[in-house]
Every structure is written in C-alpha cells, then in structure tokens.
Amino acid sequence: MQTDHVDRILSQWQHERPELDLLAMSIFGRLWRLNAIAGKAIEQVHLQFGLTQPEFDVLVALRRSGEPYTLSPTALYTSLLLSSGAMTNRLDKLEARGLIYREPSPEDRRSMLVSLSKKGLALINETMTAHVANEQRLLSSLDREQQQQLADLLRTLLLHIGKDQAEAGQSEQ
C-alpha cells in the first residue's frame, strides 16, 4: 500500500502517543488535505472563465434556481451563508460585468430581484460544463461504485455532524 502525507503524520503521532486511536485523525486529515488540493484545482477552472469562487457561487445559485434565473438578494445571501453587505459587493461586481441585472420586484417595489443576464447564463453554463468535468477528473482514481459509496458515507457524516451542531447551537441559546 502506498503512503501519503497523512500516513507520515500518523506515524509520528503513533510513535509519540501510541495509546491514541488515530483513525478519526486519518480521516479528517485527509479531508482537510483533499479540500485544499481539490479547492485549488476547482478554483483554477473558474479562473479560466474569468470568475472568482465567490462570483461563481452567485452565478451558479441563480442558474440552479431555474428559469427565470431570478432570486431576491436575501434568498441569495441566505443560500450562500453571507452577510447582506458581502452579497451587495458581489452583486455590484457581477452587474458591472454585465453578468446579472437587478430590477424592482413586481410584488414589492421596495425590494429588488437579481437575475442572470444572457451573458451570465451563457458563461455559467459553459463554466459548469468544465467544472463538472474537472470534478470527475479529480475523482477518476475511484470507479463509479466507489464514488457513490464515498458520496453516501460523506452524506451520512454531514447529516450527523450537522445535527450535532444544530443541537449544540440550540443549547447555547
């Protein structure tokens, strides 16, 4: 079996603290390293299309909302877990580039709606095609069944950890 950077760290800990069960550390260490490495590879694809990660996030949120590819700024910043100020900054930049437009809401003149422009829709469609191909390339060392197993295991873990965090947040209130 090949060893990786995490194996070397675990070996050092095993030598220094042999009584510790390091299985969890091996998993989270690899998750952190994968996030760092894959995150850079994913960001590079977005940059090829002239998008930063935050810009990609906004455009893809609008795109996946379905036609007419329109959301309120509140729905956008809630789905992206941002403050309204951070969202306004992103929207200003995307609007200046002609990728989105803002218009008054027909239901409430006090609020605005954010929509993908034709240029923005074309760009995010093209970017998403490359994005998905890149993610598939990153996972190519695993066959389809292994990828599905990994997706299922990560979902189970996220649901459990998310539940624990939600419960911890409620107990602090």
C-alpha positions in Angstrom: 0.0 0.0 0.0 1.2 3.5 -0.8 1.6 6.0 1.9 0.7 9.7 1.9 1.5 12.8 3.9 -1.2 11.9 6.5 0.4 8.5 7.0 3.7 10.2 7.9 2.0 12.4 10.4 0.1 9.5 11.9 3.3 7.5 12.2 4.9 10.4 14.2 1.9 10.5 16.5 1.9 6.8 16.9 5.5 7.0 18.0 4.8 9.9 20.4 1.4 8.8 21.7 0.9 5.1 20.9 -2.2 4.9 23.2 -4.2 7.3 20.9 -6.7 5.8 18.4 -5.8 7.8 15.3 -8.4 6.6 12.8 -10.5 9.8 13.1 -7.4 11.9 12.6 -6.5 9.9 9.5 -10.0 10.6 8.0 -10.1 14.3 8.9 -6.5 14.9 8.0 -7.2 13.5 4.5 -10.5 15.5 4.2 -8.6 18.7 5.0 -5.8 17.9 2.5 -8.3 17.0 -0.2 -10.2 20.2 0.4 -7.1 22.2 0.0 -5.8 20.4 -3.1 -9.2 20.0 -4.8 -10.2 23.5 -3.9 -7.2 24.9 -5.8 -7.9 22.7 -8.8 -11.6 23.8 -8.9 -10.7 27.4 -8.5 -8.4 27.2 -11.4 -11.2 26.1 -13.7 -13.3 29.0 -12.6 -10.5 31.4 -13.2 -10.2 30.1 -16.8 -13.6 31.6 -17.3 -12.8 34.9 -15.5 -14.7 34.0 -12.4 -13.6 34.1 -8.8 -15.0 31.4 -6.5 -17.5 34.0 -4.9 -18.7 35.1 -8.3 -19.1 31.5 -9.4 -21.1 30.8 -6.3 -23.6 33.6 -7.0 -24.0 32.8 -10.7 -24.5 29.1 -10.0 -27.1 29.8 -7.3 -29.0 31.8 -9.8 -28.6 29.2 -12.5 -29.8 26.3 -10.4 -32.9 28.2 -9.3 -34.3 27.5 -12.7 -36.0 29.9 -15.2 -36.2 32.8 -15.0 -32.9 32.5 -13.0 -34.0 35.1 -10.6 -33.7 35.4 -6.8 -34.0 38.1 -4.2 -30.8 39.3 -2.7 -32.0 37.8 0.7 -32.5 34.4 -0.9 -29.1 34.6 -2.4 -27.2 35.6 0.7 -29.1 33.1 2.8 -28.3 30.2 0.4 -24.7 31.2 0.3 -24.4 31.9 4.0 -23.2 35.5 3.5 -24.0 38.9 5.1 -26.0 41.3 3.1 -23.0 43.6 2.8 -20.8 40.8 1.3 -23.6 39.9 -1.1 -24.1 43.6 -2.3 -20.4 43.8 -3.1 -20.5 40.6 -5.2 -23.6 41.7 -7.0 -22.1 45.1 -7.8 -19.1 43.5 -9.4 -21.2 41.0 -11.4 -23.6 43.7 -12.5 -20.7 45.9 -13.7 -19.5 43.0 -15.8 -23.0 42.5 -17.3 -23.4 39.0 -15.9 -26.5 39.9 -13.8 -29.0 42.7 -13.6 -31.2 43.9 -10.8 -34.7 45.2 -11.1 -37.5 46.1 -8.8 -39.7 43.3 -7.6 -43.2 43.4 -9.2 -44.7 42.2 -5.8 -42.9 44.7 -3.6 -41.5 47.9 -5.1 -39.2 48.3 -2.0 -37.3 45.2 -2.9 -35.1 44.1 -5.8 -34.6 40.9 -7.7 -31.4 39.6 -9.1 -31.4 37.8 -12.5 -28.8 36.2 -14.7 -28.3 38.2 -17.9 -28.0 36.3 -21.2 -24.2 36.8 -21.0 -24.2 35.5 -17.4 -26.3 32.5 -18.3 -24.0 31.6 -21.2 -20.9 32.0 -19.0 -22.2 29.9 -16.1 -23.5 27.1 -18.5 -20.0 26.9 -20.1 -18.3 27.1 -16.7 -20.5 24.4 -15.2 -19.6 22.0 -18.0 -15.9 22.5 -17.3 -16.5 22.4 -13.6 -18.2 19.1 -13.6 -15.6 17.6 -16.0 -12.9 18.8 -13.6 -14.6 17.3 -10.6 -15.0 14.0 -12.5 -11.3 14.1 -13.4 -10.4 14.7 -9.7 -12.3 11.5 -8.7 -11.1 9.4 -11.6 -9.0 7.1 -9.4 -12.3 5.8 -8.0 -14.7 3.8 -10.0 -18.4 4.8 -10.2 -19.4 2.5 -7.3 -16.6 3.8 -5.1 -17.6 7.3 -5.9 -21.2 6.5 -4.9 -20.1 4.9 -1.7 -17.9 7.9 -0.8 -20.8 10.3 -1.5 -23.2 8.2 0.7 -20.7 8.0 3.5 -20.0 11.7 3.4 -23.7 12.5 3.4 -24.2 10.3 6.5 -21.3 12.0 8.2 -22.5 15.5 7.3 -26.1 14.8 8.4 -24.8 13.5 11.8 -22.3 16.4 12.4 -24.8 18.9 11.1 -27.4 17.6 13.6 -24.9 17.7 16.4 -24.0 21.3 15.5 -27.7 22.3 15.3 -28.4 20.8 18.7 -25.3 22.5 20.2 -26.4 25.8 18.8 -29.9 25.4 20.3 -28.5 24.5 23.7 -26.4 27.7 23.7 -29.5 29.9 23.3 
